[in-house]
Amino acid sequence: MSTEQVLRDHLDRATSDVRGGPDLETAVRQGRRQRRQRRTGLAVGAVAVVATVGVGAGALRAVTADDPTPVAVEPPAAAPPATSDFVPGTSIDSRMAEVVAEHLPALPPPDDVYPSDSRTAGPLPDEEFARAEDWQAVYTVGGSELLVIMAAPSEAGPPCRGCEKTSVPGGTLYRQTFTSGDPRHWYFGVYLVREDGSAVNAFESLTAPGEEAGQAQREVSDADLAALVQDPRLTFPAR
Amino acid sequence: MGRTPAWESAYREFFVARQRSLMRTAYAVLGSWPAAEDAVQTAFTQLYVHWPRIQPGAVETYARRSVVHACFRIAKQRGRESATGVVPDRPVAGPEDGIDRVDLVRALADLSPRARAVVALRFLDDLPVAEVARVLDLPEGTVKSQTARALDRLQAVLAAPQTTEGNHHEH
């Protein structure tokens, strides 16, 4: 018998008489409480997310957006609303939510703000935030979902095919409209790729019978998203 | 009281199906059932918090990552407690445990928490190197080298004839 098989057998025996265990109702109760704490407010029906550049460019069907005009902006001066501490041990989450709230004051507080990376679909466990390659903030607003992604240079994706491209101070702004999976689920994306490769992506997604109807249903304009992604405070923190 | 989220039943099913296996993994890393329980409880709470955002195919990896990192945190905390004179939670084994179990747990305790996690994921959970690398966020080469080193260090215990007697100090 190989050493590895011996170890398998030993480990199997040594751990087989499980003593104790997690309590499901406690996990649910604590999980619900933490979810409530992470969401200081709840809007009905729509979700907004801010995400990193490079996302969505690959297999998705790209359609040219109607309004190509990028908007260069100064960071708004309004005081940010209070936000929850989504990820203990870092202020990146709350600072990101504050910047989004300044640009889009009609948004409810985020549903979630979490670290992620290029290998993980969705969030990393909170305690792994130091390994993040991007931070994502998700909002529900009206009938839309908004995702905002703030990505490190290491996560730069492939060129944005089918995107409308505009040079802006400090980088390149892309606009992209596409469906993914469900042909009625539309994504309206505005991405900033900076010269160092870092990026900020913002997607509004919603269900609509067509692009025109989807545009009409949007809660956030391309101009607003363009202003948001160009905010210099949405820069992935240097390690 | 708010409505129960539609996804919660799937979470509950996952909990029931996986909690025992995750407890075993955590025990292999921590050498203590109460500590393993703490780690797995923490991980399942985290899993609930993020469940709607985790892709269905990624739930298993997310859960393992959460458990392993909760174990690392607990191991680090126990290390600090040990350094300040507080007796850490250590493996507890009674007469029914048998020598191989106690010796293996003691031998594992000589490895670093990360090496114990590599051993647990590779040889208890039977994960391929690539998945262990994903869970621990390590290069595959590092997983392979840590596996080899751990096997080498455990060799003495693994090669020893099994007996039911022993003279082990419980903490």
Contacts between the chains, C-beta under 8 A, distances in Angstrom:
chain1	res1	chain2	res2	distance
A	3	B	151	5.8
A	3	B	155	6.7
A	3	B	158	5.9
A	4	B	123	6.5
A	4	B	151	7.0
A	6	B	158	4.8
A	7	B	119	7.3
A	7	B	123	4.9
A	7	B	151	6.9
A	7	B	154	6.4
A	7	B	158	5.8
A	8	B	123	4.9
A	8	B	124	7.4
A	8	B	126	7.4
A	10	B	100	5.7
A	10	B	101	7.8
A	10	B	104	4.9
A	10	B	157	7.7
A	10	B	158	6.5
A	11	B	28	6.1
A	11	B	104	7.1
A	11	B	119	7.5
A	11	B	120	7.2
A	11	B	123	5.4
A	11	B	124	4.4
A	12	B	124	7.0
A	13	B	98	7.7
A	13	B	100	6.7
A	13	B	101	6.2
A	14	B	28	7.4
A	14	B	100	7.3
A	14	B	101	4.3
A	14	B	104	5.0
A	14	B	105	6.1
A	15	B	24	3.9
A	15	B	25	8.0
A	15	B	27	5.2
A	15	B	28	5.7
A	15	B	124	6.3
A	16	B	24	7.5
A	18	B	20	5.5
A	18	B	23	5.0
A	18	B	24	6.2
A	18	B	27	7.5
A	18	B	33	7.3
A	19	B	33	4.0
A	20	B	23	7.6
A	20	B	33	5.2
A	20	B	34	6.5
A	20	B	36	7.7
A	20	B	37	4.5
A	21	B	19	5.6
A	21	B	20	6.8
A	21	B	23	5.3
A	21	B	37	6.1
A	21	B	40	7.0
A	22	B	15	7.5
A	22	B	19	5.5
A	22	B	23	7.5
A	22	B	37	6.2
A	22	B	40	4.6
A	22	B	41	4.1
A	22	B	44	5.2
A	23	B	41	6.9
A	24	B	12	6.4
A	24	B	15	5.1
A	24	B	16	7.2
A	24	B	19	7.8
A	24	B	44	7.8
A	26	B	41	6.6
A	26	B	45	8.0
A	27	B	15	6.6
A	27	B	41	6.4
A	27	B	44	4.0
A	27	B	45	5.2
A	27	B	47	7.8
A	27	B	48	5.8
A	28	B	8	7.1
A	28	B	11	7.6
A	28	B	12	7.5
A	28	B	48	6.2
A	30	B	45	4.4
A	30	B	48	7.5
A	31	B	44	7.6
A	31	B	45	5.0
A	31	B	46	7.9
A	31	B	47	7.6
A	31	B	48	2.6
A	31	B	49	5.3
A	31	B	51	7.9
A	32	B	2	7.9
A	32	B	48	7.3
A	34	B	45	6.6
A	34	B	48	7.7
A	34	B	49	4.8
A	35	B	48	7.4
A	35	B	49	5.5
A	38	B	49	6.9
A	112	B	50	7.5
A	112	B	53	6.3
A	114	B	50	6.8
A	114	B	53	7.0
A	119	B	134	6.8
A	120	B	58	6.8
A	120	B	62	7.9
A	121	B	54	7.3
A	121	B	55	3.7
A	121	B	57	7.4
A	121	B	58	4.9
A	122	B	50	6.8
A	122	B	53	4.3
A	122	B	54	4.5
A	122	B	55	5.6
A	122	B	58	6.3
A	122	B	62	7.6
A	123	B	50	4.7
A	123	B	53	5.4
A	123	B	54	6.9
A	123	B	62	7.9
A	124	B	65	7.6
A	125	B	43	7.8
A	125	B	46	5.6
A	125	B	50	7.9
A	125	B	62	7.0
A	125	B	65	5.5
A	125	B	66	4.6
A	125	B	69	5.7
A	126	B	46	6.5
A	127	B	69	5.3
A	127	B	70	7.6
A	127	B	73	6.6
A	128	B	65	7.1
A	128	B	69	6.1
A	128	B	137	7.4
A	131	B	137	5.9
A	138	B	53	7.2
